[in-house]
Structures are given as structure tokens and as C-alpha cells.
Amino acid sequence: MFVPFLLALSTAITTVYGKKNISYALWAILLVVILLTFNHHATSTLNLSF
């Protein structure tokens, strides 16, 4: 769970310093990592009994 936050911080820092191409690349990588994390955690059903 540390990687998405590190990528988000890196993206914000590169955006502040005006590194446009690197910022777009990091944003795309961040999007892929978040989607993969969501897919990993949201694919199984919860076994709840109320």
C-alpha cells in the first residue's frame, strides 16, 4: 500500500517543478497501480452473515 502514495507524492513533486512529461508518465503509472490494487481487493465476495 506504500507504492500508490509514493507515486502520488512523486507525481505532485514533478508537477510542482514543471516536469510535464515525467509527471504524465508517473500519473499513468499511478493510475495502473491503483486499478490493479482495486482489482486485487475487489474481486472476491465478502462472506457476511447478519
Buried (B, 14 or more C-beta within 10 A) or exposed (E): EEEBEEBBEBBEEBBEEEBEEBBEEBBEBBEEBBEEEEEEEEEEEEEEEE
